[in-house]
Every structure is written in structure tokens, then in C-alpha cells.
Amino acid sequence: ALARLRRIAPDSETIYYVYITDADRRLLGYTTLRELVLARPDQNIMEVRRQPLISMPVSADQEEVARVIQKYDFLALPIVDAESRLVGIVTHDDVIDVLEEEATEDVQRMGAVEPLDIPYLRASFWQLAWRRGAWLSVLFVGELLTGTALRHYQGALEAVLSLIFFLPVIISAGGNSGSQSATLIIRSLAVGELRLSDWYRIAFREAGMGASLGLFLGAIGYARALMWGNGPLIAAAVALSLVAMVMIGSMVGAMLPLLLKLCRMDPGVASSPFVASLVDVVGIVVYFNISRIIVPVNGP
């Protein structure tokens, strides 16, 4: 084995691990270069074989392979076919390239940009325009619903003009909390910390987190509304709307990546702009309905 290793080492990518196969190239185990050098010359290589051996099928996603290498601190990982025959290896430096590629793709998707497969300065003007414009158009159409919702509550705005002063605060609070949740869940899914089966635990945690953060922001909003000279009813409407929107934003931001993952789509699509656009429309509806219940308003 050592003599063969000396012959093939100059042309091999790595010799840290020595993989042992049978006559049909079925993977039986492995040993390390250190163990091979320290073994007695008269020993059979099966006597220094290590088991069990972790391997990955050729159909495995590159992110999954990278996670296994990262989890076990391997220098290389064998890749086998459906009949457990060795077809190649993936090394730790390959994983670095994969992780960089996947991280870049996730970051770009979280900014609502179709991932670039070339450096920014090497991309043409029209390539950038298309990859940014496609998602920007989708977001713009979604934001048009915000205008539709505002038109529906035009009467309420005219009757109690003070309500409009707090609208940006309320919808931004919901969008920001949703973006926080989406970022945490997307990253946890990417590194394998969360699975789809954890959805109920995530929902329970985000509901509690949204309620706690909403109460905190609601107290600040209530005090600010009173400081601006508004009555306690408008202040209460602002406070309750903040609580509701932070809870809704947190739940939407947490559940949307899981839903996309269930549909076999990239959770990175559930980026901050998408969550914010969705929460904006919901925020207007929630705010004005709560206000209509609490504050005497003449209008639709």
C-alpha cells in the first residue's frame, strides 16, 4: 500500500486518507496516512481499516456534502454510486469554494437580486439590469397593493388625520421584525440547524417573541402618541397595532422560508424586501381596522 501510494502521490489531490475497496471498487473502509506509516510492514491493510465509513451518494446536493465535511472536520469525503462503488472524493478546499458560492447566492437572494455567477464588475450593464429588474418589478407590483389599501381607508384618514402620522412607524415595525425572523430562519436552514419538522417549535417561539417585542414597542408608541398631543384612544390604537404587526411580521418572516423549503424552492427568496412588501399591505389593513374599532371614525 505504501509503495503504491508513493507512485500515485505526485498526481493525487490529497493522500491524507487512503480508501479501501474490493475488486469491484465497493468501498470497504479507510485508513489514514499516519496509521499506514505507523503500521507494521507485515500487516494486512484490512487490519488498520477504520469503520464505520461516512460517504455521500453522487446524487447528494453540494451543500449537504459541505455540511458533512464541516460537521466531522474531514479533510476529504468519499463519493459513491448506488452500488457503493467509489467514484471520487470531495476535499475540504472544494467545500470552501462551495460554501463561498452558496453564501454569495443566499446574500444576493436576500437582497431580492437574481444570483450572479460572475463577479460584479465583469457582469454587463444589461445582465445586472435584468437580474435586479425582474425581482424589483415583482416587488413594485406587490407594493401597489399598499396604495390600494390606503385608498380603501381614505375616509378614515380624512376624518382622523393624526392616524397617518403613525402609519410608517407601524408598517416598518412589522417589516423589520419580519426581516429579522426571515434572516434567522433562512440562515438556520442553510446550515442544517433547523428542519421542516421543527415548524411548530419555530411558530411557538416567534409568536412569543413577537408578542414580547410588540408590547415593548407598543409602550413606546403609546407614550409617543400622547406626547404628540393625541388622545388616549389614538394612542391605544397605535399601541395595539404595533403589538399585532410585530407578531404578524415575526410569524410571516419565520413561516415563509419554511413554506418555500416545503415547495422545494430556495428559502433565500423569502428575503427582507418580500417580507416587508407583504407586511406593508397587512399592516395598513390591521392598523385601520383596529383604529376604526377604537377611535370614532366616520368613513369606510
matplotlib code that plots the C-alpha trace (Angstrom):
import matplotlib.pyplot as plt

x = [0.0, 2.8, 4.7, 1.5, 0.9, 4.4, 3.7, 0.3, 1.0, 2.5, -0.7, -3.1, -5.1, -4.6, -3.1, -4.3, -6.9, -6.4, -9.7, -10.0, -12.2, -12.8, -12.2, -15.4, -14.4, -17.0, -15.9, -15.0, -13.4, -10.4, -7.2, -5.1, -1.7, -0.4, -1.8, -0.4, 3.1, 3.0, 1.7, 4.0, 5.2, 3.8, 0.2, -2.6, -4.3, -7.6, -6.0, -5.7, -9.0, -11.4, -15.2, -17.8, -17.1, -19.2, -19.7, -22.1, -24.0, -23.3, -26.9, -26.2, -26.5, -23.2, -24.4, -25.2, -21.8, -20.2, -22.2, -21.0, -17.4, -17.8, -19.6, -17.0, -13.9, -12.9, -10.1, -12.0, -15.2, -15.7, -18.5, -20.1, -22.7, -25.9, -23.9, -21.5, -18.6, -16.1, -16.3, -14.3, -13.7, -14.6, -11.9, -12.0, -10.8, -13.6, -16.0, -14.6, -15.5, -19.0, -19.7, -18.5, -20.7, -23.7, -23.2, -22.9, -26.1, -28.0, -26.9, -27.9, -31.3, -31.9, -31.5, -34.0, -31.4, -31.2, -27.7, -24.8, -22.5, -19.7, -18.0, -20.0, -17.6, -17.4, -21.2, -22.6, -25.0, -27.9, -27.1, -27.3, -30.4, -32.2, -31.3, -32.2, -35.2, -37.1, -37.5, -37.8, -40.8, -42.4, -41.9, -43.2, -46.4, -46.8, -46.3, -49.1, -51.4, -50.3, -51.8, -55.0, -55.3, -54.8, -57.4, -59.9, -59.3, -59.3, -62.4, -60.8, -57.6, -59.7, -61.7, -58.8, -55.7, -53.5, -53.7, -51.5, -48.6, -48.1, -48.6, -44.9, -43.9, -46.3, -45.7, -41.9, -42.0, -43.8, -41.4, -38.3, -39.4, -40.3, -36.9, -35.2, -37.2, -36.6, -32.9, -32.6, -34.6, -33.0, -29.6, -30.5, -32.0, -28.8, -26.5, -28.8, -29.8, -33.5, -35.7, -39.2, -40.5, -39.4, -42.1, -44.3, -41.5, -40.5, -44.0, -44.4, -41.1, -41.7, -45.3, -43.9, -41.0, -43.4, -45.7, -42.8, -41.2, -44.6, -45.5, -42.2, -42.6, -46.3, -45.5, -43.1, -45.7, -48.4, -46.2, -45.1, -48.7, -49.6, -46.6, -47.7, -51.0, -53.2, -55.9, -55.7, -57.9, -55.5, -52.5, -54.2, -54.9, -51.2, -50.0, -52.3, -51.4, -47.7, -48.2, -50.3, -47.9, -44.7, -46.4, -47.6, -44.3, -42.4, -44.7, -44.6, -40.9, -40.4, -43.0, -42.4, -38.9, -40.3, -43.1, -40.7, -38.5, -41.5, -42.2, -38.6, -37.8, -34.8, -35.7, -33.5, -36.3, -38.1, -35.9, -36.3, -37.9, -40.5, -41.4, -41.6, -43.8, -46.2, -46.3, -46.8, -50.2, -51.2, -50.1, -52.4, -55.4, -54.7, -53.9, -57.0, -59.3, -58.1, -58.4, -61.9, -62.9, -61.2, -61.4, -64.7, -64.2, -66.7, -65.7, -65.3]
y = [0.0, 2.4, 1.6, 2.2, 5.4, 6.7, 6.0, 7.8, 10.6, 13.1, 13.1, 12.8, 15.8, 14.5, 11.5, 12.1, 9.4, 6.0, 4.4, 0.7, -1.1, -4.6, -5.9, -4.2, -0.8, -1.1, 1.0, -1.1, 1.4, 3.8, 4.4, 7.5, 8.1, 8.3, 4.9, 3.4, 4.7, 3.6, 0.1, -2.9, -3.7, -7.3, -6.2, -6.5, -3.2, -4.5, -4.7, -0.9, -0.2, 2.2, 1.7, 2.9, 5.0, 8.0, 8.6, 10.5, 9.4, 11.1, 12.5, 14.5, 18.3, 20.1, 22.0, 18.7, 17.4, 20.6, 20.3, 16.8, 17.7, 20.7, 18.7, 15.9, 18.1, 15.7, 16.6, 14.7, 12.8, 9.8, 9.8, 6.6, 5.4, 3.5, 0.2, 1.8, 1.9, 4.7, 7.2, 10.1, 12.4, 15.9, 17.7, 20.4, 23.1, 22.1, 22.8, 26.2, 27.1, 25.6, 27.5, 30.8, 30.2, 29.3, 32.2, 34.6, 33.3, 33.5, 37.1, 38.1, 36.5, 38.1, 41.4, 40.4, 40.0, 37.0, 35.5, 36.4, 33.6, 36.1, 39.0, 42.2, 44.3, 41.6, 41.5, 43.7, 46.5, 44.6, 41.5, 43.5, 45.3, 42.1, 40.3, 43.3, 44.5, 41.2, 40.9, 44.7, 44.6, 41.9, 43.9, 47.0, 45.3, 44.0, 47.5, 48.8, 46.9, 49.2, 52.1, 50.1, 49.5, 53.2, 54.3, 52.0, 53.8, 57.3, 58.3, 57.3, 59.3, 62.4, 62.0, 61.5, 62.9, 62.0, 58.3, 58.8, 60.1, 56.7, 54.6, 54.5, 53.5, 50.6, 49.1, 49.5, 47.8, 44.8, 44.7, 45.0, 42.2, 40.0, 40.6, 39.6, 36.4, 35.6, 36.1, 33.9, 31.1, 31.2, 31.0, 28.2, 26.2, 26.8, 25.4, 22.5, 23.7, 23.6, 21.1, 21.4, 19.2, 22.0, 24.4, 24.2, 25.0, 27.9, 29.2, 29.0, 30.8, 33.5, 34.1, 34.7, 36.8, 38.9, 39.5, 40.5, 42.8, 44.2, 45.1, 46.8, 48.9, 49.4, 51.0, 53.4, 54.1, 54.8, 57.3, 59.0, 59.4, 61.1, 63.3, 64.5, 65.6, 62.8, 61.4, 58.0, 56.3, 57.0, 56.1, 52.8, 52.1, 52.8, 50.6, 47.6, 47.9, 47.7, 44.6, 43.0, 43.9, 42.8, 39.5, 39.1, 40.2, 37.7, 34.9, 35.7, 36.1, 32.7, 30.7, 31.9, 30.4, 27.1, 27.2, 27.8, 25.0, 22.7, 23.6, 22.8, 26.4, 28.4, 29.9, 32.8, 34.1, 34.9, 37.9, 41.1, 43.0, 40.3, 40.0, 43.8, 44.2, 41.6, 43.0, 46.6, 45.6, 43.6, 46.5, 49.0, 46.7, 45.8, 49.4, 51.0, 48.2, 48.5, 52.2, 52.0, 49.9, 52.0, 55.5, 57.1, 57.4, 58.4, 56.7, 53.2]
z = [0.0, 0.8, -2.4, -4.4, -2.5, -3.4, -7.1, -7.2, -4.7, -7.2, -9.3, -6.4, -5.0, -1.4, 0.3, 3.9, 3.6, 1.9, 0.9, 0.8, -1.8, -3.0, -6.5, -7.7, -6.2, -3.5, -0.5, 2.5, 4.8, 5.0, 6.9, 7.4, 6.1, 9.7, 10.6, 7.3, 8.1, 11.7, 10.9, 10.8, 7.3, 7.6, 8.5, 6.1, 5.2, 6.5, 9.9, 10.0, 8.4, 10.1, 10.3, 10.0, 7.0, 6.2, 2.5, 0.3, -2.9, -6.2, -6.1, -2.9, -3.0, -2.7, 0.3, 2.1, 1.3, 2.6, 5.9, 6.5, 5.9, 8.2, 10.9, 11.1, 10.3, 7.4, 5.0, 2.3, 1.9, -0.4, -3.0, -4.1, -6.6, -6.0, -5.5, -3.0, -5.6, -5.0, -7.8, -6.3, -3.3, -2.3, -0.4, 2.2, -0.2, -2.6, 0.3, 0.9, -2.7, -2.3, 0.9, -0.6, -3.7, -1.6, 0.8, -2.0, -3.6, -0.3, 0.3, -3.2, -2.9, 0.4, -1.3, -4.0, -6.7, -9.0, -8.1, -10.4, -11.5, -12.4, -10.5, -10.3, -12.4, -15.1, -15.5, -18.3, -17.6, -19.1, -17.1, -13.9, -15.1, -15.8, -12.6, -10.5, -12.5, -12.6, -8.8, -8.5, -10.8, -8.7, -5.5, -7.2, -8.2, -4.6, -3.2, -5.5, -3.2, -0.4, -2.4, -3.0, 0.8, 1.5, -0.9, 0.8, 4.1, 2.6, 4.6, 7.9, 7.0, 6.2, 9.4, 11.8, 10.1, 13.0, 12.1, 9.1, 11.2, 12.8, 9.6, 8.6, 12.1, 12.3, 8.9, 9.3, 12.7, 11.2, 8.2, 10.4, 12.8, 9.8, 8.2, 11.5, 11.7, 8.0, 8.3, 11.3, 9.8, 6.4, 7.9, 10.3, 7.4, 5.3, 8.0, 8.9, 12.4, 11.5, 9.7, 8.4, 11.2, 13.6, 12.3, 15.3, 17.7, 15.5, 15.3, 19.1, 19.7, 17.1, 18.4, 21.9, 20.6, 18.5, 21.5, 23.8, 21.3, 20.2, 23.8, 24.2, 21.0, 21.7, 25.1, 23.3, 20.6, 23.2, 25.0, 21.8, 20.6, 23.9, 23.7, 20.2, 21.8, 20.6, 22.8, 24.7, 22.1, 19.2, 21.4, 22.3, 18.6, 17.8, 20.6, 19.8, 16.1, 16.9, 19.0, 16.3, 13.5, 15.2, 15.9, 12.4, 10.9, 13.1, 12.1, 8.4, 8.4, 10.1, 8.2, 4.7, 4.3, 5.7, 3.2, 0.3, 1.5, 1.6, -2.0, -2.9, -3.5, -2.3, 1.2, 0.3, -1.9, 1.3, 1.6, 3.6, 0.7, 0.1, 3.7, 4.0, 1.0, 2.3, 5.8, 4.5, 3.0, 6.0, 8.3, 6.7, 6.9, 10.6, 11.6, 10.2, 11.3, 14.9, 14.7, 13.3, 16.3, 19.0, 17.5, 16.5, 12.7, 10.0, 6.8, 5.2]

ax = plt.figure().add_subplot(projection="3d")
ax.plot(x, y, z, "-o")
ax.set_aspect("equal")
plt.show()
